[in-house]
Amino acid sequence: MSNPVIDQTFENQDFSNQKLPSREYDNCIFINCNFSKTDMSVVTFLECRFDTCNFNTVMMKETSFQEVTFEACKMLGLDFGTCNDFLFEVKFDHCNLDYISFYGFSMKNTRFNDCSLKEADFTDTNLTGSILSNCNLLGAIFERTIADKVDFRTSKNFTIDPEINKLKKARFSASGLIGLLTKYDLDIE
């Protein structure tokens, strides 16, 4: 990669419908930027922060996210399964991640704080050690998901079948147990 961008702040920039050059963004901050329909394939973001950015329909083939934080971002329908998994590390805080796909990807030790993850796809995803704090998981898909040691205690609206997912040492609140028993069609009061 050539021409690294270091310690730069981008504010109110419109990157929509563009191809970002294949370069490294190191310790950059993006505030209120529009990445809608942007091709950010083969771009590296290292220790960056995205605050109140729009990522709708972004192409992220082999995109690297290393120690990246997303705050209050709109990220509908993205496919993180196409990202570069080498040193992948992200954190989501107050983001809209509805219809997002993590299919077949390793999301170990990822923190999701106050996020909407409606109809998110966690099929074949490794979530080991992740924390889903105050997240709405309505319609989220968990199939063959490795969710060992995941903290679901404050999340809601999830349905997870313990027979087809790995949940060793996963943490749930008493009220969240209903989401583990849905397939049995029980009346729990």
C-alpha positions in Angstrom: 0.0 0.0 0.0 1.2 3.5 -0.8 0.5 6.9 0.6 -0.7 6.1 4.1 -3.0 8.6 5.7 -2.0 9.3 9.3 -3.6 11.2 12.2 -6.2 12.9 10.0 -9.7 13.9 10.8 -12.4 13.8 8.1 -15.6 15.7 9.0 -18.8 15.9 6.9 -17.1 14.3 3.9 -19.2 12.6 1.2 -17.4 9.5 -0.1 -20.6 8.0 -1.5 -20.6 6.1 -4.8 -16.7 6.2 -4.9 -13.9 3.8 -4.8 -11.5 4.6 -1.9 -7.9 4.2 -3.0 -6.2 1.1 -1.6 -4.2 2.7 1.2 -3.8 2.6 5.0 -5.7 5.0 7.3 -3.8 5.0 10.6 -5.3 6.7 13.7 -7.8 8.7 11.6 -11.2 10.0 12.8 -14.2 10.1 10.5 -17.1 12.3 11.8 -20.5 12.5 10.1 -19.1 11.0 6.8 -21.2 9.4 4.1 -19.8 6.1 2.7 -23.1 5.0 1.1 -22.4 2.7 -1.9 -18.7 3.2 -1.5 -16.2 0.5 -2.5 -13.6 0.4 0.3 -12.2 -3.0 -0.8 -8.5 -3.6 0.0 -8.3 -0.6 2.3 -6.8 -0.8 5.8 -8.2 1.1 8.8 -5.8 0.9 11.8 -6.8 2.4 15.1 -9.5 4.5 13.5 -12.8 5.8 14.8 -16.0 6.3 12.8 -18.6 8.6 14.5 -22.1 9.1 13.1 -21.2 7.8 9.6 -23.5 6.2 7.0 -22.2 2.8 5.6 -25.2 1.6 3.7 -24.4 -0.8 0.9 -20.6 -0.6 1.2 -18.4 -3.1 -0.5 -15.7 -4.3 1.9 -13.9 -7.1 0.1 -10.6 -7.7 1.9 -11.0 -4.5 3.9 -9.0 -4.5 7.1 -10.4 -3.2 10.3 -7.8 -3.3 13.1 -8.7 -1.7 16.5 -11.5 0.2 14.9 -14.5 1.8 16.8 -17.8 2.6 15.2 -20.0 5.0 17.2 -23.6 5.8 16.3 -23.1 4.6 12.7 -25.8 3.4 10.3 -24.5 0.1 8.8 -27.5 -1.6 7.2 -27.0 -4.7 5.2 -23.2 -4.9 5.3 -21.3 -8.1 4.7 -18.4 -8.3 7.2 -17.8 -11.9 6.0 -15.8 -10.5 3.0 -13.4 -8.5 5.2 -9.8 -9.4 5.8 -9.7 -11.4 9.1 -6.0 -10.8 9.8 -5.9 -8.9 13.2 -9.6 -8.0 12.8 -10.8 -6.1 15.8 -13.8 -3.8 16.0 -16.2 -2.3 18.6 -19.7 -1.1 17.9 -21.4 1.5 20.1 -25.0 2.7 19.6 -24.9 1.5 15.9 -27.7 0.4 13.7 -26.5 -3.0 12.3 -29.9 -4.3 11.0 -29.7 -6.9 8.2 -25.9 -7.1 8.6 -24.0 -10.4 7.9 -21.1 -11.8 9.8 -21.6 -15.2 8.0 -18.6 -17.5 8.5 -16.5 -14.8 10.1 -14.5 -14.7 13.3 -15.8 -11.9 15.6 -14.1 -13.1 18.8 -14.1 -10.7 21.7 -16.2 -8.1 19.9 -18.1 -5.6 21.9 -21.6 -4.6 20.8 -23.0 -1.8 23.0 -26.6 -0.6 22.7 -26.8 -1.7 19.0 -29.8 -2.8 16.9 -29.0 -6.1 15.2 -32.4 -6.9 13.8 -32.2 -9.9 11.4 -28.4 -9.9 11.6 -26.8 -13.1 10.3 -24.4 -14.9 12.7 -24.5 -18.2 10.8 -21.2 -20.0 11.2 -19.8 -17.0 13.1 -17.3 -17.3 15.9 -18.4 -14.9 18.6 -16.4 -16.4 21.5 -15.9 -14.0 24.3 -18.0 -11.2 22.8 -20.3 -8.9 24.7 -23.7 -8.0 23.4 -24.8 -5.3 25.9 -28.4 -3.9 25.6 -28.7 -5.1 22.0 -31.9 -5.8 20.1 -31.5 -9.2 18.3 -35.0 -9.5 16.9 -35.0 -12.0 14.1 -31.2 -12.4 14.3 -30.0 -15.8 12.8 -27.9 -18.0 15.0 -27.0 -21.3 13.2 -23.8 -23.2 13.9 -22.6 -20.1 15.7 -19.8 -20.5 18.3 -21.1 -18.3 21.1 -18.9 -19.7 23.9 -18.5 -17.2 26.8 -20.7 -14.6 25.1 -22.5 -12.3 27.4 -26.2 -12.0 26.3 -27.5 -10.9 29.8 -28.8 -7.5 28.8 -29.8 -8.2 25.2 -33.3 -8.9 24.1 -35.5 -10.5 21.5 -33.0 -13.2 20.5 -33.9 -16.8 19.6 -31.0 -19.3 19.9 -31.3 -23.0 19.6 -28.8 -24.6 22.0 -28.9 -27.8 20.0 -27.3 -26.3 16.8 -25.1 -23.6 18.4 -22.2 -23.8 20.8 -23.0 -21.9 24.0 -20.5 -23.2 26.6 -20.2 -20.7 29.5 -22.4 -18.2 27.6 -24.2 -15.8 30.0 -27.9 -15.1 30.0 -30.3 -13.4 32.3 -33.3 -15.4 33.7 -35.7 -13.4 31.5 -33.5 -14.2 28.4 -33.9 -18.0 28.9 -37.1 -17.8 26.9 -35.0 -17.1 23.8 -33.3 -20.4 24.3 -36.6 -22.4 24.7 -38.6 -20.9 21.8 -38.5 -24.0 19.6 -40.2 -26.0 22.3 -43.4 -23.8 22.1 -43.7 -23.6 25.9 -45.9 -21.2 27.9 -43.6 -19.6 30.4 -45.0 -17.2 32.9 
